[in-house]
Amino acid sequence: MEMNKKYDGLIFDLDGTMWNSTKPIVEAWNIILGKHPEIKREPIVEEDLTDCMGKTMYTIAAMLFPKEEEAVRNALMDELCLFENEYLEEVGGVLYPKLEETLKELSKEYPIYIVSNCQDGYIEAFLKAHKLAYLFKDTECWGRTFVTKGETNKILIKRNNLKNPVYIGDTQGDKQSAVDAGIDFIFASYGFGNVDEYNYKIEKFEDLTDIL
């Protein structure tokens, strides 16, 4: 593997980049919604979540529960996400092929990180369920910073004294977060979104070893 020495860190998105957790999230949320007959909507299906990937939890609440008052839907989303974290920690999600072995190879040359728009505890559920915490130097998320993904990137970059990291993600929002942080972007085209511009594109996760 020929390493791209210009980068001093790899920052990964989570959903649609390293795993697909849509199915277990749907299962978890419908368990909780079954306890709330006052919430008038059909059970959540995977297609509902696909449209929400990459967005923050209260934005998702507004999309999925538009008939509910903001305070009601946000409180419901708090409950959904708390249970979701516990559920994912137990059952995990679907890792993209060759994820761990590719990360292992990359970690020999680069420090690797996660920045996600998720709630607090979600990254930890991913790491615990799949026993991957040993690979990552640091993580950050919207659930701790409550700022845009670009600003969250900046927080992690500053905290780890990175000079020129690259962000790897699958949506236009991921690309914009890299632009906002002033760093390069690698588009994971197998994920949930479409992106108009990028520095590199990968068709599968293991392709990272060909460009880094």
Contacts in CASP RR format, 6 or more apart in sequence:
PFRMAT RR
TARGET T0000
AUTHOR 0000-0000-0000
METHOD contacts of the structure
MODEL  1
MEMNKKYDGLIFDLDGTMWNSTKPIVEAWNIILGKHPEIKREPIVEEDLT
DCMGKTMYTIAAMLFPKEEEAVRNALMDELCLFENEYLEEVGGVLYPKLE
ETLKELSKEYPIYIVSNCQDGYIEAFLKAHKLAYLFKDTECWGRTFVTKG
ETNKILIKRNNLKNPVYIGDTQGDKQSAVDAGIDFIFASYGFGNVDEYNY
KIEKFEDLTDIL
1 105 0 8 1.000
1 209 0 8 1.000
1 210 0 8 1.000
1 212 0 8 1.000
3 109 0 8 1.000
3 110 0 8 1.000
3 212 0 8 1.000
4 211 0 8 1.000
4 212 0 8 1.000
6 164 0 8 1.000
7 110 0 8 1.000
7 164 0 8 1.000
7 165 0 8 1.000
7 166 0 8 1.000
7 184 0 8 1.000
7 212 0 8 1.000
8 110 0 8 1.000
8 111 0 8 1.000
8 162 0 8 1.000
8 163 0 8 1.000
8 164 0 8 1.000
8 165 0 8 1.000
9 110 0 8 1.000
9 111 0 8 1.000
9 112 0 8 1.000
9 113 0 8 1.000
9 162 0 8 1.000
9 164 0 8 1.000
9 165 0 8 1.000
9 166 0 8 1.000
10 106 0 8 1.000
10 110 0 8 1.000
10 111 0 8 1.000
10 112 0 8 1.000
10 113 0 8 1.000
10 165 0 8 1.000
10 166 0 8 1.000
10 168 0 8 1.000
10 208 0 8 1.000
10 212 0 8 1.000
11 112 0 8 1.000
11 113 0 8 1.000
11 114 0 8 1.000
11 115 0 8 1.000
11 153 0 8 1.000
11 156 0 8 1.000
11 157 0 8 1.000
11 165 0 8 1.000
11 166 0 8 1.000
11 167 0 8 1.000
11 168 0 8 1.000
11 183 0 8 1.000
12 18 0 8 1.000
12 112 0 8 1.000
12 113 0 8 1.000
12 114 0 8 1.000
12 115 0 8 1.000
12 167 0 8 1.000
12 168 0 8 1.000
12 169 0 8 1.000
13 54 0 8 1.000
13 114 0 8 1.000
13 115 0 8 1.000
13 116 0 8 1.000
13 167 0 8 1.000
13 168 0 8 1.000
13 169 0 8 1.000
13 170 0 8 1.000
13 171 0 8 1.000
13 174 0 8 1.000
13 188 0 8 1.000
14 114 0 8 1.000
14 116 0 8 1.000
14 118 0 8 1.000
14 122 0 8 1.000
14 123 0 8 1.000
14 126 0 8 1.000
15 21 0 8 1.000
15 53 0 8 1.000
15 54 0 8 1.000
15 116 0 8 1.000
15 118 0 8 1.000
15 170 0 8 1.000
15 192 0 8 1.000
16 53 0 8 1.000
16 96 0 8 1.000
16 169 0 8 1.000
16 170 0 8 1.000
16 188 0 8 1.000
16 190 0 8 1.000
16 191 0 8 1.000
16 192 0 8 1.000
17 96 0 8 1.000
17 168 0 8 1.000
17 169 0 8 1.000
17 170 0 8 1.000
17 174 0 8 1.000
17 188 0 8 1.000
17 191 0 8 1.000
17 205 0 8 1.000
18 95 0 8 1.000
18 96 0 8 1.000
18 99 0 8 1.000
18 114 0 8 1.000
18 126 0 8 1.000
18 205 0 8 1.000
19 93 0 8 1.000
19 94 0 8 1.000
19 95 0 8 1.000
19 96 0 8 1.000
19 99 0 8 1.000
19 126 0 8 1.000
19 130 0 8 1.000
20 93 0 8 1.000
20 94 0 8 1.000
20 96 0 8 1.000
21 88 0 8 1.000
21 92 0 8 1.000
21 93 0 8 1.000
21 94 0 8 1.000
21 126 0 8 1.000
22 46 0 8 1.000
22 49 0 8 1.000
22 50 0 8 1.000
22 53 0 8 1.000
23 46 0 8 1.000
23 93 0 8 1.000
23 94 0 8 1.000
24 87 0 8 1.000
24 88 0 8 1.000
24 91 0 8 1.000
24 92 0 8 1.000
24 93 0 8 1.000
25 49 0 8 1.000
25 84 0 8 1.000
25 87 0 8 1.000
25 88 0 8 1.000
26 44 0 8 1.000
26 45 0 8 1.000
26 46 0 8 1.000
26 48 0 8 1.000
26 49 0 8 1.000
27 87 0 8 1.000
27 91 0 8 1.000
28 80 0 8 1.000
28 83 0 8 1.000
28 84 0 8 1.000
28 87 0 8 1.000
28 88 0 8 1.000
29 44 0 8 1.000
29 80 0 8 1.000
29 83 0 8 1.000
29 84 0 8 1.000
30 43 0 8 1.000
30 44 0 8 1.000
31 83 0 8 1.000
31 87 0 8 1.000
32 79 0 8 1.000
32 80 0 8 1.000
32 83 0 8 1.000
33 39 0 8 1.000
33 41 0 8 1.000
33 43 0 8 1.000
33 44 0 8 1.000
33 80 0 8 1.000
36 76 0 8 1.000
39 65 0 8 1.000
39 68 0 8 1.000
39 76 0 8 1.000
40 67 0 8 1.000
41 64 0 8 1.000
41 65 0 8 1.000
41 67 0 8 1.000
44 64 0 8 1.000
48 64 0 8 1.000
50 192 0 8 1.000
51 63 0 8 1.000
52 59 0 8 1.000
52 60 0 8 1.000
52 63 0 8 1.000
52 64 0 8 1.000
53 171 0 8 1.000
53 192 0 8 1.000
53 193 0 8 1.000
54 116 0 8 1.000
54 117 0 8 1.000
54 171 0 8 1.000
54 173 0 8 1.000
54 174 0 8 1.000
54 192 0 8 1.000
55 63 0 8 1.000
55 117 0 8 1.000
56 117 0 8 1.000
56 142 0 8 1.000
56 143 0 8 1.000
57 77 0 8 1.000
57 78 0 8 1.000
57 81 0 8 1.000
57 118 0 8 1.000
57 119 0 8 1.000
57 142 0 8 1.000
57 143 0 8 1.000
58 73 0 8 1.000
58 74 0 8 1.000
58 77 0 8 1.000
60 77 0 8 1.000
61 73 0 8 1.000
61 74 0 8 1.000
61 76 0 8 1.000
61 77 0 8 1.000
62 70 0 8 1.000
62 73 0 8 1.000
64 73 0 8 1.000
65 72 0 8 1.000
65 73 0 8 1.000
65 76 0 8 1.000
68 76 0 8 1.000
81 119 0 8 1.000
81 122 0 8 1.000
84 119 0 8 1.000
84 122 0 8 1.000
84 125 0 8 1.000
85 119 0 8 1.000
85 121 0 8 1.000
85 122 0 8 1.000
85 124 0 8 1.000
85 125 0 8 1.000
86 125 0 8 1.000
88 122 0 8 1.000
88 125 0 8 1.000
88 126 0 8 1.000
88 129 0 8 1.000
89 124 0 8 1.000
89 125 0 8 1.000
89 128 0 8 1.000
89 129 0 8 1.000
90 129 0 8 1.000
91 129 0 8 1.000
92 125 0 8 1.000
92 126 0 8 1.000
92 129 0 8 1.000
92 130 0 8 1.000
93 126 0 8 1.000
93 129 0 8 1.000
93 130 0 8 1.000
95 130 0 8 1.000
96 190 0 8 1.000
96 204 0 8 1.000
96 205 0 8 1.000
97 204 0 8 1.000
97 205 0 8 1.000
97 206 0 8 1.000
98 204 0 8 1.000
98 205 0 8 1.000
98 206 0 8 1.000
99 205 0 8 1.000
100 130 0 8 1.000
100 132 0 8 1.000
100 135 0 8 1.000
101 206 0 8 1.000
102 205 0 8 1.000
102 206 0 8 1.000
102 208 0 8 1.000
102 209 0 8 1.000
103 112 0 8 1.000
103 132 0 8 1.000
103 135 0 8 1.000
104 135 0 8 1.000
105 209 0 8 1.000
106 112 0 8 1.000
106 208 0 8 1.000
106 209 0 8 1.000
106 212 0 8 1.000
107 135 0 8 1.000
109 212 0 8 1.000
110 212 0 8 1.000
111 137 0 8 1.000
111 160 0 8 1.000
112 135 0 8 1.000
112 136 0 8 1.000
112 137 0 8 1.000
113 136 0 8 1.000
113 137 0 8 1.000
113 138 0 8 1.000
113 139 0 8 1.000
113 140 0 8 1.000
113 156 0 8 1.000
113 160 0 8 1.000
113 165 0 8 1.000
114 123 0 8 1.000
114 136 0 8 1.000
114 139 0 8 1.000
114 140 0 8 1.000
114 141 0 8 1.000
115 139 0 8 1.000
115 140 0 8 1.000
115 141 0 8 1.000
115 149 0 8 1.000
115 152 0 8 1.000
115 153 0 8 1.000
115 156 0 8 1.000
115 167 0 8 1.000
115 177 0 8 1.000
116 122 0 8 1.000
116 123 0 8 1.000
116 139 0 8 1.000
116 141 0 8 1.000
116 142 0 8 1.000
117 141 0 8 1.000
117 142 0 8 1.000
117 149 0 8 1.000
117 152 0 8 1.000
118 141 0 8 1.000
118 142 0 8 1.000
118 143 0 8 1.000
119 141 0 8 1.000
119 142 0 8 1.000
119 143 0 8 1.000
120 141 0 8 1.000
120 143 0 8 1.000
120 144 0 8 1.000
121 141 0 8 1.000
122 141 0 8 1.000
123 139 0 8 1.000
123 141 0 8 1.000
124 139 0 8 1.000
126 132 0 8 1.000
127 133 0 8 1.000
127 136 0 8 1.000
127 139 0 8 1.000
137 160 0 8 1.000
138 156 0 8 1.000
138 159 0 8 1.000
138 160 0 8 1.000
139 156 0 8 1.000
140 152 0 8 1.000
140 153 0 8 1.000
140 155 0 8 1.000
140 156 0 8 1.000
140 159 0 8 1.000
141 152 0 8 1.000
142 149 0 8 1.000
142 152 0 8 1.000
145 151 0 8 1.000
145 152 0 8 1.000
145 155 0 8 1.000
147 155 0 8 1.000
148 177 0 8 1.000
148 180 0 8 1.000
149 173 0 8 1.000
149 174 0 8 1.000
149 176 0 8 1.000
149 177 0 8 1.000
149 180 0 8 1.000
150 176 0 8 1.000
150 177 0 8 1.000
150 178 0 8 1.000
150 180 0 8 1.000
150 181 0 8 1.000
151 180 0 8 1.000
152 177 0 8 1.000
153 167 0 8 1.000
153 177 0 8 1.000
153 178 0 8 1.000
153 180 0 8 1.000
153 181 0 8 1.000
153 183 0 8 1.000
154 180 0 8 1.000
154 181 0 8 1.000
156 162 0 8 1.000
157 165 0 8 1.000
157 181 0 8 1.000
157 183 0 8 1.000
164 183 0 8 1.000
164 184 0 8 1.000
165 183 0 8 1.000
166 178 0 8 1.000
166 183 0 8 1.000
166 184 0 8 1.000
166 185 0 8 1.000
166 186 0 8 1.000
166 199 0 8 1.000
166 212 0 8 1.000
167 174 0 8 1.000
167 177 0 8 1.000
167 178 0 8 1.000
167 181 0 8 1.000
167 183 0 8 1.000
167 184 0 8 1.000
167 185 0 8 1.000
167 186 0 8 1.000
168 185 0 8 1.000
168 186 0 8 1.000
168 188 0 8 1.000
168 202 0 8 1.000
168 208 0 8 1.000
169 175 0 8 1.000
169 185 0 8 1.000
169 186 0 8 1.000
169 187 0 8 1.000
169 188 0 8 1.000
170 187 0 8 1.000
170 188 0 8 1.000
170 189 0 8 1.000
170 190 0 8 1.000
170 191 0 8 1.000
170 192 0 8 1.000
170 193 0 8 1.000
170 195 0 8 1.000
171 192 0 8 1.000
171 193 0 8 1.000
171 194 0 8 1.000
171 195 0 8 1.000
172 193 0 8 1.000
172 194 0 8 1.000
172 195 0 8 1.000
172 196 0 8 1.000
174 185 0 8 1.000
174 195 0 8 1.000
175 185 0 8 1.000
175 187 0 8 1.000
175 195 0 8 1.000
175 196 0 8 1.000
175 197 0 8 1.000
175 198 0 8 1.000
178 184 0 8 1.000
178 185 0 8 1.000
179 185 0 8 1.000
184 199 0 8 1.000
184 200 0 8 1.000
185 195 0 8 1.000
185 197 0 8 1.000
185 198 0 8 1.000
185 199 0 8 1.000
186 198 0 8 1.000
186 199 0 8 1.000
186 200 0 8 1.000
186 201 0 8 1.000
186 202 0 8 1.000
186 208 0 8 1.000
186 211 0 8 1.000
187 195 0 8 1.000
187 198 0 8 1.000
187 200 0 8 1.000
187 201 0 8 1.000
187 202 0 8 1.000
188 202 0 8 1.000
188 205 0 8 1.000
189 195 0 8 1.000
189 201 0 8 1.000
189 202 0 8 1.000
189 203 0 8 1.000
190 202 0 8 1.000
190 203 0 8 1.000
190 204 0 8 1.000
190 205 0 8 1.000
200 211 0 8 1.000
202 208 0 8 1.000
202 211 0 8 1.000
END
